[in-house]
């Protein structure tokens, strides 16, 4: 189920690229053809790119597509690799992901309560919806990490093969 959630959010992250493309093309035409730049395209651009990146992180972890050094790992047996992955998830990933997810939740709540604005352009939108994508992305990444921990435990117990 966690993998399905990661996939759905990954696809949503991909769809968010459509407004990014539209805003970029519109801004170029408005600025260079009509001499009338927008006040909103820059903010749509960085917000859409950030949201897309963060929503796709769990999907990327699910499909084992994050950058890693495989020179050694590919020479190891599946159980040894699962053991190394398990240690990495427990020692590095899990504490950092929990800390970031909790911090991003607090950051999002504060931005909502204070109606914080971006301060990046004349448009100056409220920023909490953008921060919400940070929290959702990291929360899903944390869940996917927990699923990876469980999968590696299953591999170590001989109950499933590395997928």
N, C-alpha and C positions, 0 to 999 in steps of 0.2 A: 504494500500500500504506500509506503514511504517513497518507493521508486516511482510509483505513478504520480504522486504529488510533485516530485522533482521534475518529472517529464512535463507535466502540465505547466508548471512555472517556467520551465525552460522554453516551452513553446510560446508562452505569454511574453517572455523576455525577447524572443525572436520577433514576435509581432510588434513589440514596442519600437523596433527599428524602423517600422513604416512611418510613424510620425517624425522620427529623426530625419529620415530621408526627405520627407515632404518639407519639413522646416528648413533644411539645408538648401534644397533646390529653390524654394520660395525666397529665401533670404538672398541667394545669389542673383536671382532674376530681379527681385525688388531693388537690390542695391546697385547692381551694375547695368541693368537695362533701363530701369525707371528712376534711378537716383534717389530712391526712397527706402532706406534700410528699415528693418523692423526693430521694435524694442523687445521682442519676445523670442526670436529665433535662437539666440545664444543660449538662453536658459532652457528652452525646450531641448536643445542639442545636448547639453551636458547632463540634464536630468534623464533624458531618454537613454543615453549611453550608459550612465551609471546604473539605472534600473535594469536595463537589459543584461549588463554584465553580472550584477548581483543575483538576479533571478535565474541566470544560467549556471551559476556556480555549483549548485547541488546536482543539477542534471549532468554536468561535466564530471563530477565526482562519481555519480552513479555508473556512468559509462567508462570509468577509469581513463579519462582523457586529460587529466591535469598533468602538467609537466613534471617529469621525474627522471632520475638517472637510472636507466635500465641496464647499464653495462654489467653490473653485478647482479641485480635482481633477476634478470632473465636466465642467469646460470644456476639459480637456486631452485630447489624443489618447490612445488606449490605449498607444501606445509611450512617450509622454512620462510618462504615469502609471506605467507599468511601470518606467521609469528612476528616477523619484522613489522609488517603493516599494523598488526594489533598493538604492538608496543608503541609504535609511532602515534597511532590514534589515541591511545590512552594517556601517553606522557605529553605529547605536544598538541595534537589537534583538539581533543576534548576540553582541556582547561581553557585554551585560548578561545575556542568557539563559544563556550559557555560564557566567558567573561565578555566577549564582544557582543553576543546576542543580548545579554542582560543590559549592558551599557547602551546599546542602540535602542532598546526599548525605553529606557529612561530618557534618553536624548529625544526620542520621538514624542514622548508624553510631554516633556518640558516645552518643546517647540509648539505643540498643539495648545497647551495651556497659555503660553505667552503670545501665541499667534505670531511667532517669529517669521520674519521675512528674509528673503535671500540677500538683498543688498547688492546684487550683482549687476542690476540694470535698472532702467527707468520703469520697467514692468513691475519688478519687485514683488513676486508672488509669495504667498505663505509657503513655508518650506516643509511643514510636517508631512504632506503627502509623499514628498521625495524621500524624507527620512524613513517613512513607513516601508518603502521598498528596501532600504538598507536592513531594517529589522527583519522583514519577511524573508529576504534573501539569506541572511545569516541564520535565522531560525530553521529554515529548510535545510541549509547546509549542515547545521548541527544534527538535525534529524537523520539526514542521509549519512552523516558520519557514524551515528549510532547504528544504523542499518549495516554499514560496512564493518563495524566492530562485531556485530552479531554474525555476519557472514564469515568473517575470519575465524571466529570461535568455532563455527560449524565446520570449516575446512580443517582446523586443527583437530577436531574430534572425529574427523573422517566421515562426516555425515553429508558432505557435498563437495563437489569439485569446484575449483576456482572458475568463476564465470567471466 
